[in-house]
Amino acid sequence: MPCLSSRLPYPPAQYHIFVPCHPLPQLPCSSLSKLRGAMHDWAPAIIATALFALLCPGGILQLPGRQRTVDFMNLRTSCLSILVHAVIYAVLLMLFVVILQAHLYV
């Protein structure tokens, strides 16, 4: 079967869509039924979202603060506080997801 783009009345450059020359592979029915019944682990997404909300610099606390070591709810950040909060976020996320292996199947 020739490519669909070879039967177009105009050159393909005038169309701004991708026309594949070969059909996309189809999953067998047994694979689809396995995907529908699969349990998905929601713990990493929930933990990452909660940590992101709690560790936004300047929201609840800022470490290091502008006047003191820890400032509470000042809504001002610095590059150093963003870096410190990113490191704390990564360490806590690794702790919960990788080391403690928290799971929540829905």
Secondary structure as UniProt FT lines:
FT   HELIX           4..7
FT   HELIX           12..14
FT   HELIX           29..36
FT   HELIX           43..54
FT   TURN            57..59
FT   STRAND          61..62
FT   STRAND          71..72
FT   HELIX           79..94
FT   HELIX           95..99
//
